[in-house]
Amino acid sequence: MSTARACSNTNGTITVAVSHDEHRDDRPTGMMSMITTTDRQILRIALPAIVTNITVPLLGLVDAAIVGHMGAAVYIGAVAVGSMIFNLVYWVFGFLRMGTSGMTAQARGRRDLLGARLLLVRSCQVALGLSAAVLLLQWPLRELMFWLISPTTDVWPLAVTYYNIVVWGAPASFGLFALNGWFIGMQDTRSPMFVSILQNVVNIVVSLSLVYAVGMKVEGVAFGTVIAQYAGIIVAGALLWRYYRKVIIRANYLTIRGSERAMERNGLAEGGACSSQSNGGNTVPLTAFLRINADIFLRTLFLVAVNLYFTSAGARQGATVLAVNTLLLQLYLLFSYFMDGFAYAGEALGGRYWGAGNMTGYHDVVRRLFGWGAVTTAIFTLTYVMGGMSFLQLLTDEPGVVEASRNYVWWAWLVPAAGVAAFVWDGIFIGTTRTRGMLLSSLIAAVLFFLVVWLLLPVMGNHALWLAMVLYLATRGMVQTWLHWR
């Protein structure tokens, strides 16, 4: 895990010295090794992130498994509706993690301790503000989401019960967004991995205890989820203090001393204006922080719109097509769990070298990330071609769904190649805080998606949906490639 120590040079600039070496050009000189220092750095960040991505869905799977043995399908529906609402809400507000990680990585690359600390404080403040908004507006939010989803009358009251409990976990969830983003920016993905694993353990133990020992139903599952969320934020805070307290304490001390020296120089009384050093040397202006998060927020809205319409358009074609699309999307999600790990490496390492002004290291990270993306794409494509139908048959034993899947499974074969560039560039663009480019690529890709659906859905049916999705993924990558290299 990353460790750091603070230092101050003679001109008052605050820096942070870290245990990891900056980029060195140690490309292999022979055939003995193909793994460079950059590759090892990428894997050190990507592998724990992949484990985290795989364990995150387990929270929902555990809840589904428990309610699946309560003796009535209405319990499954209630938890499914409630989980869908919070997944959507947290997805929309995921900009907090992404915006924090990129700017923090750049501050670390500049060895700007005060900037990194300031970002931690600002992210936690935004998390508290979002939490307060969700809790204050929980009733209108609930009514809006239930109106959109329209659960059946027997599911509705149980889903409301689940929602009314789980909504109080918002402060913990948003707080984890802030802390996880900061951890990633500090090149540390093992802390989020540990927190995610612990959350699943707590959720399993508490939910099973409340349901089978205490006799609760949906309430037990909901309380288990909330308790797991707060256990996660508590452990994340403990890890922050355990590994980064010297950074935070030293930054506080240097901030105070810098303010005192500035007031002495300017003849100001205590409580007057402070030097720019007190806010991290203006390396992390508030306007930039807000703009970056706004860009990511709007970009996420386009992603949500595409995915929701894909699901709803499939549902209008019948239960069988909806089931097929849902199963094939699992192949896409599995690929995304792995590629997101490399995207996190792009956020952390790309932002670090960009912030340090080390363009040699930055371009080497980009090349190596695309190399790992190509390897991952080849493995997943081959796996899906050889065993895609076998995987789908593990997910369902409904003959009609399995047979219908044969007509569309080849679209899933194209997803890795179509989406790899978008995943890699998303990480790089977040790390370098070129979020306006992410927004532009998502806008163009979303417009193309809806145009293809509008023109071809009446003619091609569900094939038009998958064509639009593949083009949407590929367009995001192509636009970002053009923006990067222009």
Helices and strands as residue ranges (DSSP letters): E 4-8, E 14-18, H 37-55, H 58-67, H 73-92, H 95-109, H 113-136, H 138-149, H 156-166, G 167-169, H 170-185, H 190-208, I 209-213, H 218-266, G 276-279, H 286-315, H 319-345, I 346-350, H 351-356, H 359-395, H 399-405, H 409-431, H 435-460, H 462-485
